[in-house]
Amino acid sequence: MPRPTAAQLAYGSLTVIASTLAMLLLSQTSSGAGIAVIAVAALVLGLLVALTVPMPKRTPTVVRRSAPASRVAAPVPAAPEPVREPTSGVTSR
């Protein structure tokens, strides 16, 4: 499962906070059961919003096929090393 993006976390969190405050103020409930129902509803709404935020599109992976054996290039032989003349112990001035 892919990790949530920063936008998903932000939208989901803001939705939970805003919807909880709005529902508590509009319902004017003071019972524990009412507050619990509102909190659960806000969490579900926040999860729904976070999941509907579009995920960034991934770039398609390029699949390279290997060439058939008849089309494989032959290895290039290494160039021969240049012949060096042996040097004598005499240095020229």
PyMOL Python script that loads the backbone (N, CA, C, O; Angstrom):
from pymol import cmd

cmd.read_pdbstr("""\
ATOM      1  N   MET A   1       0.845  -1.178   0.000  1.00  0.00           N
ATOM      2  CA  MET A   1       0.000   0.000   0.000  1.00  0.00           C
ATOM      3  C   MET A   1       0.886   1.235   0.000  1.00  0.00           C
ATOM      4  O   MET A   1       1.802   1.337   0.816  1.00  0.00           O
ATOM      5  N   PRO A   2       0.627   2.179  -0.906  1.00  0.00           N
ATOM      6  CA  PRO A   2       1.466   3.374  -0.972  1.00  0.00           C
ATOM      7  C   PRO A   2       1.250   4.276   0.241  1.00  0.00           C
ATOM      8  O   PRO A   2       0.174   4.301   0.839  1.00  0.00           O
ATOM      9  N   ARG A   3       2.281   4.997   0.574  1.00  0.00           N
ATOM     10  CA  ARG A   3       2.194   5.917   1.714  1.00  0.00           C
ATOM     11  C   ARG A   3       1.373   7.139   1.328  1.00  0.00           C
ATOM     12  O   ARG A   3       1.394   7.560   0.171  1.00  0.00           O
ATOM     13  N   PRO A   4       0.645   7.716   2.293  1.00  0.00           N
ATOM     14  CA  PRO A   4      -0.146   8.914   1.967  1.00  0.00           C
ATOM     15  C   PRO A   4       0.769  10.113   1.726  1.00  0.00           C
ATOM     16  O   PRO A   4       1.833  10.246   2.331  1.00  0.00           O
ATOM     17  N   THR A   5       0.322  10.970   0.832  1.00  0.00           N
ATOM     18  CA  THR A   5       1.093  12.170   0.534  1.00  0.00           C
ATOM     19  C   THR A   5       0.807  13.243   1.588  1.00  0.00           C
ATOM     20  O   THR A   5      -0.097  13.098   2.412  1.00  0.00           O
ATOM     21  N   ALA A   6       1.579  14.300   1.547  1.00  0.00           N
ATOM     22  CA  ALA A   6       1.382  15.397   2.491  1.00  0.00           C
ATOM     23  C   ALA A   6       0.020  16.054   2.284  1.00  0.00           C
ATOM     24  O   ALA A   6      -0.622  16.475   3.246  1.00  0.00           O
ATOM     25  N   ALA A   7      -0.415  16.140   1.043  1.00  0.00           N
ATOM     26  CA  ALA A   7      -1.729  16.736   0.763  1.00  0.00           C
ATOM     27  C   ALA A   7      -2.851  15.887   1.350  1.00  0.00           C
ATOM     28  O   ALA A   7      -3.816  16.422   1.897  1.00  0.00           O
ATOM     29  N   GLN A   8      -2.730  14.576   1.240  1.00  0.00           N
ATOM     30  CA  GLN A   8      -3.751  13.697   1.798  1.00  0.00           C
ATOM     31  C   GLN A   8      -3.817  13.832   3.316  1.00  0.00           C
ATOM     32  O   GLN A   8      -4.904  13.903   3.888  1.00  0.00           O
ATOM     33  N   LEU A   9      -2.658  13.869   3.967  1.00  0.00           N
ATOM     34  CA  LEU A   9      -2.641  14.024   5.421  1.00  0.00           C
ATOM     35  C   LEU A   9      -3.226  15.369   5.846  1.00  0.00           C
ATOM     36  O   LEU A   9      -3.985  15.441   6.812  1.00  0.00           O
ATOM     37  N   ALA A  10      -2.875  16.423   5.132  1.00  0.00           N
ATOM     38  CA  ALA A  10      -3.365  17.757   5.489  1.00  0.00           C
ATOM     39  C   ALA A  10      -4.876  17.869   5.289  1.00  0.00           C
ATOM     40  O   ALA A  10      -5.583  18.342   6.178  1.00  0.00           O
ATOM     41  N   TYR A  11      -5.373  17.439   4.130  1.00  0.00           N
ATOM     42  CA  TYR A  11      -6.816  17.525   3.871  1.00  0.00           C
ATOM     43  C   TYR A  11      -7.606  16.657   4.841  1.00  0.00           C
ATOM     44  O   TYR A  11      -8.647  17.078   5.346  1.00  0.00           O
ATOM     45  N   GLY A  12      -7.123  15.458   5.101  1.00  0.00           N
ATOM     46  CA  GLY A  12      -7.825  14.573   6.023  1.00  0.00           C
ATOM     47  C   GLY A  12      -7.863  15.137   7.437  1.00  0.00           C
ATOM     48  O   GLY A  12      -8.904  15.106   8.093  1.00  0.00           O
ATOM     49  N   SER A  13      -6.733  15.650   7.909  1.00  0.00           N
ATOM     50  CA  SER A  13      -6.674  16.210   9.264  1.00  0.00           C
ATOM     51  C   SER A  13      -7.552  17.449   9.398  1.00  0.00           C
ATOM     52  O   SER A  13      -8.284  17.597  10.377  1.00  0.00           O
ATOM     53  N   LEU A  14      -7.476  18.330   8.418  1.00  0.00           N
ATOM     54  CA  LEU A  14      -8.305  19.534   8.473  1.00  0.00           C
ATOM     55  C   LEU A  14      -9.796  19.198   8.412  1.00  0.00           C
ATOM     56  O   LEU A  14     -10.615  19.861   9.049  1.00  0.00           O
ATOM     57  N   THR A  15     -10.138  18.174   7.648  1.00  0.00           N
ATOM     58  CA  THR A  15     -11.539  17.763   7.566  1.00  0.00           C
ATOM     59  C   THR A  15     -12.028  17.235   8.905  1.00  0.00           C
ATOM     60  O   THR A  15     -13.138  17.550   9.334  1.00  0.00           O
ATOM     61  N   VAL A  16     -11.198  16.429   9.567  1.00  0.00           N
ATOM     62  CA  VAL A  16     -11.588  15.882  10.871  1.00  0.00           C
ATOM     63  C   VAL A  16     -11.806  17.008  11.880  1.00  0.00           C
ATOM     64  O   VAL A  16     -12.807  17.017  12.596  1.00  0.00           O
ATOM     65  N   ILE A  17     -10.885  17.944  11.936  1.00  0.00           N
ATOM     66  CA  ILE A  17     -10.989  19.031  12.918  1.00  0.00           C
ATOM     67  C   ILE A  17     -12.190  19.919  12.618  1.00  0.00           C
ATOM     68  O   ILE A  17     -12.987  20.217  13.507  1.00  0.00           O
ATOM     69  N   ALA A  18     -12.314  20.343  11.357  1.00  0.00           N
ATOM     70  CA  ALA A  18     -13.402  21.257  11.004  1.00  0.00           C
ATOM     71  C   ALA A  18     -14.767  20.598  11.157  1.00  0.00           C
ATOM     72  O   ALA A  18     -15.699  21.215  11.674  1.00  0.00           O
ATOM     73  N   SER A  19     -14.892  19.360  10.716  1.00  0.00           N
ATOM     74  CA  SER A  19     -16.199  18.698  10.819  1.00  0.00           C
ATOM     75  C   SER A  19     -16.560  18.384  12.266  1.00  0.00           C
ATOM     76  O   SER A  19     -17.734  18.443  12.630  1.00  0.00           O
ATOM     77  N   THR A  20     -15.582  18.053  13.092  1.00  0.00           N
ATOM     78  CA  THR A  20     -15.871  17.804  14.513  1.00  0.00           C
ATOM     79  C   THR A  20     -16.382  19.077  15.174  1.00  0.00           C
ATOM     80  O   THR A  20     -17.400  19.058  15.866  1.00  0.00           O
ATOM     81  N   LEU A  21     -15.681  20.173  14.961  1.00  0.00           N
ATOM     82  CA  LEU A  21     -16.113  21.436  15.566  1.00  0.00           C
ATOM     83  C   LEU A  21     -17.497  21.856  15.054  1.00  0.00           C
ATOM     84  O   LEU A  21     -18.350  22.283  15.832  1.00  0.00           O
ATOM     85  N   ALA A  22     -17.707  21.733  13.756  1.00  0.00           N
ATOM     86  CA  ALA A  22     -18.994  22.140  13.188  1.00  0.00           C
ATOM     87  C   ALA A  22     -20.134  21.282  13.738  1.00  0.00           C
ATOM     88  O   ALA A  22     -21.175  21.814  14.123  1.00  0.00           O
ATOM     89  N   MET A  23     -19.949  19.970  13.777  1.00  0.00           N
ATOM     90  CA  MET A  23     -21.016  19.096  14.271  1.00  0.00           C
ATOM     91  C   MET A  23     -21.281  19.288  15.760  1.00  0.00           C
ATOM     92  O   MET A  23     -22.428  19.219  16.200  1.00  0.00           O
ATOM     93  N   LEU A  24     -20.226  19.529  16.540  1.00  0.00           N
ATOM     94  CA  LEU A  24     -20.430  19.761  17.972  1.00  0.00           C
ATOM     95  C   LEU A  24     -21.168  21.074  18.215  1.00  0.00           C
ATOM     96  O   LEU A  24     -22.050  21.148  19.070  1.00  0.00           O
ATOM     97  N   LEU A  25     -20.804  22.112  17.458  1.00  0.00           N
ATOM     98  CA  LEU A  25     -21.478  23.403  17.642  1.00  0.00           C
ATOM     99  C   LEU A  25     -22.925  23.360  17.153  1.00  0.00           C
ATOM    100  O   LEU A  25     -23.811  23.945  17.776  1.00  0.00           O
ATOM    101  N   LEU A  26     -23.163  22.668  16.038  1.00  0.00           N
ATOM    102  CA  LEU A  26     -24.519  22.623  15.493  1.00  0.00           C
ATOM    103  C   LEU A  26     -25.442  21.701  16.300  1.00  0.00           C
ATOM    104  O   LEU A  26     -26.630  21.990  16.442  1.00  0.00           O
ATOM    105  N   SER A  27     -24.914  20.613  16.818  1.00  0.00           N
ATOM    106  CA  SER A  27     -25.774  19.665  17.547  1.00  0.00           C
ATOM    107  C   SER A  27     -25.982  20.076  19.001  1.00  0.00           C
ATOM    108  O   SER A  27     -26.977  19.692  19.616  1.00  0.00           O
ATOM    109  N   GLN A  28     -25.073  20.838  19.545  1.00  0.00           N
ATOM    110  CA  GLN A  28     -25.114  21.288  20.941  1.00  0.00           C
ATOM    111  C   GLN A  28     -25.310  20.115  21.901  1.00  0.00           C
ATOM    112  O   GLN A  28     -26.026  20.226  22.896  1.00  0.00           O
ATOM    113  N   THR A  29     -24.671  19.005  21.591  1.00  0.00           N
ATOM    114  CA  THR A  29     -24.770  17.837  22.457  1.00  0.00           C
ATOM    115  C   THR A  29     -23.774  17.951  23.599  1.00  0.00           C
ATOM    116  O   THR A  29     -22.712  18.557  23.456  1.00  0.00           O
ATOM    117  N   SER A  30     -24.129  17.363  24.728  1.00  0.00           N
ATOM    118  CA  SER A  30     -23.222  17.366  25.868  1.00  0.00           C
ATOM    119  C   SER A  30     -23.054  15.958  26.441  1.00  0.00           C
ATOM    120  O   SER A  30     -22.322  15.766  27.411  1.00  0.00           O
ATOM    121  N   SER A  31     -23.723  14.986  25.850  1.00  0.00           N
ATOM    122  CA  SER A  31     -23.595  13.613  26.348  1.00  0.00           C
ATOM    123  C   SER A  31     -22.351  12.956  25.755  1.00  0.00           C
ATOM    124  O   SER A  31     -21.909  13.312  24.663  1.00  0.00           O
ATOM    125  N   GLY A  32     -21.805  12.013  26.473  1.00  0.00           N
ATOM    126  CA  GLY A  32     -20.613  11.309  26.008  1.00  0.00           C
ATOM    127  C   GLY A  32     -20.871  10.497  24.757  1.00  0.00           C
ATOM    128  O   GLY A  32     -20.023  10.429  23.867  1.00  0.00           O
ATOM    129  N   ALA A  33     -22.048   9.877  24.687  1.00  0.00           N
ATOM    130  CA  ALA A  33     -22.381   9.071  23.513  1.00  0.00           C
ATOM    131  C   ALA A  33     -22.510   9.951  22.266  1.00  0.00           C
ATOM    132  O   ALA A  33     -22.063   9.564  21.186  1.00  0.00           O
ATOM    133  N   GLY A  34     -23.112  11.120  22.411  1.00  0.00           N
ATOM    134  CA  GLY A  34     -23.264  12.030  21.270  1.00  0.00           C
ATOM    135  C   GLY A  34     -21.918  12.519  20.770  1.00  0.00           C
ATOM    136  O   GLY A  34     -21.691  12.611  19.564  1.00  0.00           O
ATOM    137  N   ILE A  35     -21.026  12.834  21.697  1.00  0.00           N
ATOM    138  CA  ILE A  35     -19.689  13.300  21.317  1.00  0.00           C
ATOM    139  C   ILE A  35     -18.914  12.178  20.624  1.00  0.00           C
ATOM    140  O   ILE A  35     -18.185  12.422  19.663  1.00  0.00           O
ATOM    141  N   ALA A  36     -19.076  10.943  21.120  1.00  0.00           N
ATOM    142  CA  ALA A  36     -18.388   9.801  20.512  1.00  0.00           C
ATOM    143  C   ALA A  36     -18.888   9.571  19.092  1.00  0.00           C
ATOM    144  O   ALA A  36     -18.093   9.303  18.191  1.00  0.00           O
ATOM    145  N   VAL A  37     -20.195   9.672  18.884  1.00  0.00           N
ATOM    146  CA  VAL A  37     -20.749   9.480  17.544  1.00  0.00           C
ATOM    147  C   VAL A  37     -20.232  10.560  16.598  1.00  0.00           C
ATOM    148  O   VAL A  37     -19.880  10.263  15.456  1.00  0.00           O
ATOM    149  N   ILE A  38     -20.183  11.786  17.052  1.00  0.00           N
ATOM    150  CA  ILE A  38     -19.683  12.893  16.229  1.00  0.00           C
ATOM    151  C   ILE A  38     -18.204  12.692  15.905  1.00  0.00           C
ATOM    152  O   ILE A  38     -17.780  12.940  14.777  1.00  0.00           O
ATOM    153  N   ALA A  39     -17.410  12.243  16.890  1.00  0.00           N
ATOM    154  CA  ALA A  39     -15.982  12.023  16.661  1.00  0.00           C
ATOM    155  C   ALA A  39     -15.753  10.917  15.631  1.00  0.00           C
ATOM    156  O   ALA A  39     -14.904  11.052  14.749  1.00  0.00           O
ATOM    157  N   VAL A  40     -16.507   9.829  15.743  1.00  0.00           N
ATOM    158  CA  VAL A  40     -16.365   8.731  14.785  1.00  0.00           C
ATOM    159  C   VAL A  40     -16.796   9.178  13.391  1.00  0.00           C
ATOM    160  O   VAL A  40     -16.147   8.844  12.399  1.00  0.00           O
ATOM    161  N   ALA A  41     -17.887   9.931  13.318  1.00  0.00           N
ATOM    162  CA  ALA A  41     -18.347  10.424  12.015  1.00  0.00           C
ATOM    163  C   ALA A  41     -17.310  11.355  11.392  1.00  0.00           C
ATOM    164  O   ALA A  41     -17.089  11.313  10.181  1.00  0.00           O
ATOM    165  N   ALA A  42     -16.673  12.194  12.207  1.00  0.00           N
ATOM    166  CA  ALA A  42     -15.655  13.105  11.694  1.00  0.00           C
ATOM    167  C   ALA A  42     -14.430  12.330  11.205  1.00  0.00           C
ATOM    168  O   ALA A  42     -13.843  12.687  10.184  1.00  0.00           O
ATOM    169  N   LEU A  43     -14.041  11.275  11.923  1.00  0.00           N
ATOM    170  CA  LEU A  43     -12.906  10.469  11.486  1.00  0.00           C
ATOM    171  C   LEU A  43     -13.198   9.755  10.169  1.00  0.00           C
ATOM    172  O   LEU A  43     -12.335   9.687   9.293  1.00  0.00           O
ATOM    173  N   VAL A  44     -14.397   9.229  10.027  1.00  0.00           N
ATOM    174  CA  VAL A  44     -14.773   8.564   8.772  1.00  0.00           C
ATOM    175  C   VAL A  44     -14.785   9.576   7.628  1.00  0.00           C
ATOM    176  O   VAL A  44     -14.307   9.279   6.533  1.00  0.00           O
ATOM    177  N   LEU A  45     -15.324  10.757   7.873  1.00  0.00           N
ATOM    178  CA  LEU A  45     -15.354  11.795   6.844  1.00  0.00           C
ATOM    179  C   LEU A  45     -13.926  12.223   6.458  1.00  0.00           C
ATOM    180  O   LEU A  45     -13.636  12.418   5.278  1.00  0.00           O
ATOM    181  N   GLY A  46     -13.046  12.367   7.447  1.00  0.00           N
ATOM    182  CA  GLY A  46     -11.653  12.723   7.165  1.00  0.00           C
ATOM    183  C   GLY A  46     -10.935  11.650   6.371  1.00  0.00           C
ATOM    184  O   GLY A  46     -10.148  11.956   5.476  1.00  0.00           O
ATOM    185  N   LEU A  47     -11.204  10.395   6.693  1.00  0.00           N
ATOM    186  CA  LEU A  47     -10.610   9.294   5.943  1.00  0.00           C
ATOM    187  C   LEU A  47     -11.114   9.278   4.507  1.00  0.00           C
ATOM    188  O   LEU A  47     -10.349   9.041   3.572  1.00  0.00           O
ATOM    189  N   LEU A  48     -12.393   9.528   4.342  1.00  0.00           N
ATOM    190  CA  LEU A  48     -12.968   9.567   2.999  1.00  0.00           C
ATOM    191  C   LEU A  48     -12.344  10.691   2.166  1.00  0.00           C
ATOM    192  O   LEU A  48     -12.018  10.495   0.995  1.00  0.00           O
ATOM    193  N   VAL A  49     -12.183  11.851   2.770  1.00  0.00           N
ATOM    194  CA  VAL A  49     -11.575  12.985   2.054  1.00  0.00           C
ATOM    195  C   VAL A  49     -10.121  12.672   1.720  1.00  0.00           C
ATOM    196  O   VAL A  49      -9.670  12.960   0.611  1.00  0.00           O
ATOM    197  N   ALA A  50      -9.381  12.088   2.660  1.00  0.00           N
ATOM    198  CA  ALA A  50      -7.965  11.787   2.420  1.00  0.00           C
ATOM    199  C   ALA A  50      -7.795  10.769   1.301  1.00  0.00           C
ATOM    200  O   ALA A  50      -6.836  10.847   0.533  1.00  0.00           O
ATOM    201  N   LEU A  51      -8.706   9.824   1.202  1.00  0.00           N
ATOM    202  CA  LEU A  51      -8.580   8.803   0.161  1.00  0.00           C
ATOM    203  C   LEU A  51      -9.006   9.298  -1.208  1.00  0.00           C
ATOM    204  O   LEU A  51      -8.595   8.730  -2.220  1.00  0.00           O
ATOM    205  N   THR A  52      -9.823  10.345  -1.264  1.00  0.00           N
ATOM    206  CA  THR A  52     -10.273  10.851  -2.562  1.00  0.00           C
ATOM    207  C   THR A  52      -9.344  11.909  -3.144  1.00  0.00           C
ATOM    208  O   THR A  52      -9.514  12.300  -4.299  1.00  0.00           O
ATOM    209  N   VAL A  53      -8.365  12.383  -2.372  1.00  0.00           N
ATOM    210  CA  VAL A  53      -7.380  13.314  -2.921  1.00  0.00           C
ATOM    211  C   VAL A  53      -6.553  12.534  -3.933  1.00  0.00           C
ATOM    212  O   VAL A  53      -6.052  11.456  -3.614  1.00  0.00           O
ATOM    213  N   PRO A  54      -6.400  13.055  -5.145  1.00  0.00           N
ATOM    214  CA  PRO A  54      -5.684  12.289  -6.177  1.00  0.00           C
ATOM    215  C   PRO A  54      -4.237  12.033  -5.782  1.00  0.00           C
ATOM    216  O   PRO A  54      -3.549  12.909  -5.258  1.00  0.00           O
ATOM    217  N   MET A  55      -3.797  10.815  -6.047  1.00  0.00           N
ATOM    218  CA  MET A  55      -2.410  10.432  -5.813  1.00  0.00           C
ATOM    219  C   MET A  55      -1.568  10.956  -6.971  1.00  0.00           C
ATOM    220  O   MET A  55      -2.059  11.062  -8.094  1.00  0.00           O
ATOM    221  N   PRO A  56      -0.293  11.286  -6.704  1.00  0.00           N
ATOM    222  CA  PRO A  56       0.552  11.706  -7.819  1.00  0.00           C
ATOM    223  C   PRO A  56       0.761  10.532  -8.773  1.00  0.00           C
ATOM    224  O   PRO A  56       0.906   9.383  -8.356  1.00  0.00           O
ATOM    225  N   LYS A  57       0.771  10.857 -10.068  1.00  0.00           N
ATOM    226  CA  LYS A  57       0.923   9.799 -11.060  1.00  0.00           C
ATOM    227  C   LYS A  57       2.380   9.390 -11.150  1.00  0.00           C
ATOM    228  O   LYS A  57       3.283  10.227 -11.160  1.00  0.00           O
ATOM    229  N   ARG A  58       2.585   8.098 -11.215  1.00  0.00           N
ATOM    230  CA  ARG A  58       3.940   7.583 -11.347  1.00  0.00           C
ATOM    231  C   ARG A  58       4.312   7.524 -12.815  1.00  0.00           C
ATOM    232  O   ARG A  58       3.468   7.304 -13.684  1.00  0.00           O
ATOM    233  N   THR A  59       5.574   7.721 -13.067  1.00  0.00           N
ATOM    234  CA  THR A  59       6.040   7.606 -14.442  1.00  0.00           C
ATOM    235  C   THR A  59       6.115   6.125 -14.793  1.00  0.00           C
ATOM    236  O   THR A  59       6.536   5.309 -13.973  1.00  0.00           O
ATOM    237  N   PRO A  60       5.713   5.785 -15.990  1.00  0.00           N
ATOM    238  CA  PRO A  60       5.754   4.367 -16.356  1.00  0.00           C
ATOM    239  C   PRO A  60       7.193   3.876 -16.447  1.00  0.00           C
ATOM    240  O   PRO A  60       8.079   4.588 -16.921  1.00  0.00           O
ATOM    241  N   THR A  61       7.405   2.675 -15.996  1.00  0.00           N
ATOM    242  CA  THR A  61       8.736   2.102 -16.078  1.00  0.00           C
ATOM    243  C   THR A  61       8.964   1.562 -17.486  1.00  0.00           C
ATOM    244  O   THR A  61       8.080   0.957 -18.094  1.00  0.00           O
ATOM    245  N   VAL A  62      10.146   1.794 -17.973  1.00  0.00           N
ATOM    246  CA  VAL A  62      10.492   1.355 -19.312  1.00  0.00           C
ATOM    247  C   VAL A  62      11.013  -0.068 -19.221  1.00  0.00           C
ATOM    248  O   VAL A  62      11.952  -0.357 -18.479  1.00  0.00           O
ATOM    249  N   VAL A  63      10.396  -0.943 -19.979  1.00  0.00           N
ATOM    250  CA  VAL A  63      10.832  -2.330 -20.012  1.00  0.00           C
ATOM    251  C   VAL A  63      11.667  -2.519 -21.268  1.00  0.00           C
ATOM    252  O   VAL A  63      11.185  -2.333 -22.386  1.00  0.00           O
ATOM    253  N   ARG A  64      12.905  -2.886 -21.072  1.00  0.00           N
ATOM    254  CA  ARG A  64      13.786  -3.096 -22.212  1.00  0.00           C
ATOM    255  C   ARG A  64      13.879  -4.586 -22.484  1.00  0.00           C
ATOM    256  O   ARG A  64      14.113  -5.394 -21.586  1.00  0.00           O
ATOM    257  N   ARG A  65      13.694  -4.914 -23.720  1.00  0.00           N
ATOM    258  CA  ARG A  65      13.796  -6.309 -24.109  1.00  0.00           C
ATOM    259  C   ARG A  65      15.211  -6.578 -24.586  1.00  0.00           C
ATOM    260  O   ARG A  65      15.847  -5.727 -25.207  1.00  0.00           O
ATOM    261  N   SER A  66      15.687  -7.763 -24.288  1.00  0.00           N
ATOM    262  CA  SER A  66      17.027  -8.108 -24.757  1.00  0.00           C
ATOM    263  C   SER A  66      16.948  -8.448 -26.237  1.00  0.00           C
ATOM    264  O   SER A  66      15.942  -8.973 -26.713  1.00  0.00           O
ATOM    265  N   ALA A  67      18.003  -8.149 -26.946  1.00  0.00           N
ATOM    266  CA  ALA A  67      18.049  -8.396 -28.386  1.00  0.00           C
ATOM    267  C   ALA A  67      18.204  -9.894 -28.625  1.00  0.00           C
ATOM    268  O   ALA A  67      18.822 -10.587 -27.818  1.00  0.00           O
ATOM    269  N   PRO A  68      17.651 -10.397 -29.722  1.00  0.00           N
ATOM    270  CA  PRO A  68      17.841 -11.812 -30.028  1.00  0.00           C
ATOM    271  C   PRO A  68      19.318 -12.123 -30.253  1.00  0.00           C
ATOM    272  O   PRO A  68      20.112 -11.230 -30.546  1.00  0.00           O
ATOM    273  N   ALA A  69      19.671 -13.372 -30.117  1.00  0.00           N
ATOM    274  CA  ALA A  69      21.080 -13.786 -30.213  1.00  0.00           C
ATOM    275  C   ALA A  69      21.688 -13.412 -31.561  1.00  0.00           C
ATOM    276  O   ALA A  69      22.881 -13.116 -31.628  1.00  0.00           O
ATOM    277  N   SER A  70      20.902 -13.416 -32.633  1.00  0.00           N
ATOM    278  CA  SER A  70      21.448 -13.091 -33.950  1.00  0.00           C
ATOM    279  C   SER A  70      21.753 -11.604 -34.086  1.00  0.00           C
ATOM    280  O   SER A  70      22.537 -11.219 -34.954  1.00  0.00           O
ATOM    281  N   ARG A  71      21.157 -10.763 -33.256  1.00  0.00           N
ATOM    282  CA  ARG A  71      21.365  -9.326 -33.373  1.00  0.00           C
ATOM    283  C   ARG A  71      22.341  -8.786 -32.332  1.00  0.00           C
ATOM    284  O   ARG A  71      22.621  -7.588 -32.308  1.00  0.00           O
ATOM    285  N   VAL A  72      22.847  -9.643 -31.494  1.00  0.00           N
ATOM    286  CA  VAL A  72      23.780  -9.181 -30.469  1.00  0.00           C
ATOM    287  C   VAL A  72      25.103  -8.849 -31.146  1.00  0.00           C
ATOM    288  O   VAL A  72      25.615  -9.636 -31.942  1.00  0.00           O
ATOM    289  N   ALA A  73      25.644  -7.703 -30.835  1.00  0.00           N
ATOM    290  CA  ALA A  73      26.895  -7.274 -31.456  1.00  0.00           C
ATOM    291  C   ALA A  73      28.043  -8.132 -30.945  1.00  0.00           C
ATOM    292  O   ALA A  73      28.095  -8.503 -29.772  1.00  0.00           O
ATOM    293  N   ALA A  74      28.958  -8.435 -31.854  1.00  0.00           N
ATOM    294  CA  ALA A  74      30.139  -9.206 -31.470  1.00  0.00           C
ATOM    295  C   ALA A  74      31.054  -8.314 -30.654  1.00  0.00           C
ATOM    296  O   ALA A  74      31.119  -7.108 -30.892  1.00  0.00           O
ATOM    297  N   PRO A  75      31.759  -8.890 -29.696  1.00  0.00           N
ATOM    298  CA  PRO A  75      32.660  -8.056 -28.895  1.00  0.00           C
ATOM    299  C   PRO A  75      33.786  -7.490 -29.752  1.00  0.00           C
ATOM    300  O   PRO A  75      34.313  -8.167 -30.634  1.00  0.00           O
ATOM    301  N   VAL A  76      34.138  -6.263 -29.484  1.00  0.00           N
ATOM    302  CA  VAL A  76      35.198  -5.590 -30.233  1.00  0.00           C
ATOM    303  C   VAL A  76      36.521  -5.981 -29.600  1.00  0.00           C
ATOM    304  O   VAL A  76      36.689  -5.841 -28.389  1.00  0.00           O
ATOM    305  N   PRO A  77      37.484  -6.480 -30.413  1.00  0.00           N
ATOM    306  CA  PRO A  77      38.773  -6.864 -29.827  1.00  0.00           C
ATOM    307  C   PRO A  77      39.521  -5.621 -29.355  1.00  0.00           C
ATOM    308  O   PRO A  77      39.396  -4.538 -29.926  1.00  0.00           O
ATOM    309  N   ALA A  78      40.279  -5.809 -28.324  1.00  0.00           N
ATOM    310  CA  ALA A  78      41.050  -4.696 -27.775  1.00  0.00           C
ATOM    311  C   ALA A  78      42.167  -4.324 -28.735  1.00  0.00           C
ATOM    312  O   ALA A  78      42.726  -5.183 -29.416  1.00  0.00           O
ATOM    313  N   ALA A  79      42.486  -3.049 -28.784  1.00  0.00           N
ATOM    314  CA  ALA A  79      43.578  -2.587 -29.657  1.00  0.00           C
ATOM    315  C   ALA A  79      44.904  -3.079 -29.094  1.00  0.00           C
ATOM    316  O   ALA A  79      45.097  -3.098 -27.878  1.00  0.00           O
ATOM    317  N   PRO A  80      45.819  -3.479 -29.978  1.00  0.00           N
ATOM    318  CA  PRO A  80      47.115  -3.943 -29.468  1.00  0.00           C
ATOM    319  C   PRO A  80      47.885  -2.783 -28.863  1.00  0.00           C
ATOM    320  O   PRO A  80      47.767  -1.637 -29.297  1.00  0.00           O
ATOM    321  N   GLU A  81      48.671  -3.106 -27.854  1.00  0.00           N
ATOM    322  CA  GLU A  81      49.471  -2.068 -27.202  1.00  0.00           C
ATOM    323  C   GLU A  81      50.619  -1.666 -28.122  1.00  0.00           C
ATOM    324  O   GLU A  81      51.174  -2.508 -28.828  1.00  0.00           O
ATOM    325  N   PRO A  82      50.976  -0.386 -28.116  1.00  0.00           N
ATOM    326  CA  PRO A  82      52.094   0.041 -28.972  1.00  0.00           C
ATOM    327  C   PRO A  82      53.397  -0.586 -28.491  1.00  0.00           C
ATOM    328  O   PRO A  82      53.614  -0.792 -27.297  1.00  0.00           O
ATOM    329  N   VAL A  83      54.254  -0.880 -29.464  1.00  0.00           N
ATOM    330  CA  VAL A  83      55.544  -1.488 -29.146  1.00  0.00           C
ATOM    331  C   VAL A  83      56.475  -0.395 -28.663  1.00  0.00           C
ATOM    332  O   VAL A  83      56.616   0.642 -29.312  1.00  0.00           O
ATOM    333  N   ARG A  84      57.107  -0.624 -27.530  1.00  0.00           N
ATOM    334  CA  ARG A  84      58.057   0.360 -26.981  1.00  0.00           C
ATOM    335  C   ARG A  84      59.477  -0.168 -27.186  1.00  0.00           C
ATOM    336  O   ARG A  84      59.770  -1.345 -26.979  1.00  0.00           O
ATOM    337  N   GLU A  85      60.315   0.726 -27.588  1.00  0.00           N
ATOM    338  CA  GLU A  85      61.716   0.339 -27.764  1.00  0.00           C
ATOM    339  C   GLU A  85      62.398   0.304 -26.414  1.00  0.00           C
ATOM    340  O   GLU A  85      62.178   1.179 -25.576  1.00  0.00           O
ATOM    341  N   PRO A  86      63.210  -0.688 -26.205  1.00  0.00           N
ATOM    342  CA  PRO A  86      63.905  -0.735 -24.911  1.00  0.00           C
ATOM    343  C   PRO A  86      64.866   0.441 -24.802  1.00  0.00           C
ATOM    344  O   PRO A  86      65.532   0.807 -25.771  1.00  0.00           O
ATOM    345  N   THR A  87      64.927   1.005 -23.654  1.00  0.00           N
ATOM    346  CA  THR A  87      65.815   2.154 -23.429  1.00  0.00           C
ATOM    347  C   THR A  87      67.085   1.657 -22.776  1.00  0.00           C
ATOM    348  O   THR A  87      67.064   0.772 -21.921  1.00  0.00           O
ATOM    349  N   SER A  88      68.174   2.236 -23.192  1.00  0.00           N
ATOM    350  CA  SER A  88      69.457   1.868 -22.564  1.00  0.00           C
ATOM    351  C   SER A  88      69.678   2.765 -21.366  1.00  0.00           C
ATOM    352  O   SER A  88      68.966   3.755 -21.204  1.00  0.00           O
ATOM    353  N   GLY A  89      70.602   2.460 -20.562  1.00  0.00           N
ATOM    354  CA  GLY A  89      70.896   3.225 -19.364  1.00  0.00           C
ATOM    355  C   GLY A  89      71.568   4.552 -19.653  1.00  0.00           C
ATOM    356  O   GLY A  89      71.876   5.291 -18.718  1.00  0.00           O
ATOM    357  N   VAL A  90      71.812   4.888 -20.943  1.00  0.00           N
ATOM    358  CA  VAL A  90      72.491   6.115 -21.316  1.00  0.00           C
ATOM    359  C   VAL A  90      71.442   7.196 -21.525  1.00  0.00           C
ATOM    360  O   VAL A  90      70.450   6.994 -22.225  1.00  0.00           O
ATOM    361  N   THR A  91      71.673   8.322 -20.918  1.00  0.00           N
ATOM    362  CA  THR A  91      70.747   9.440 -21.103  1.00  0.00           C
ATOM    363  C   THR A  91      71.424  10.469 -22.003  1.00  0.00           C
ATOM    364  O   THR A  91      72.637  10.659 -21.910  1.00  0.00           O
ATOM    365  N   SER A  92      70.710  11.098 -22.821  1.00  0.00           N
ATOM    366  CA  SER A  92      71.284  12.107 -23.715  1.00  0.00           C
ATOM    367  C   SER A  92      71.194  13.472 -23.054  1.00  0.00           C
ATOM    368  O   SER A  92      70.259  13.785 -22.317  1.00  0.00           O
ATOM    369  N   ARG A  93      72.228  14.281 -23.360  1.00  0.00           N
ATOM    370  CA  ARG A  93      72.257  15.642 -22.804  1.00  0.00           C
ATOM    371  C   ARG A  93      72.112  16.647 -23.859  1.00  0.00           C
ATOM    372  O   ARG A  93      72.114  17.845 -23.575  1.00  0.00           O
TER     373      ARG A  93
END
""", "prot")
cmd.dss("prot")
cmd.show_as("cartoon", "prot")
cmd.util.cbc("prot")
cmd.orient("prot")
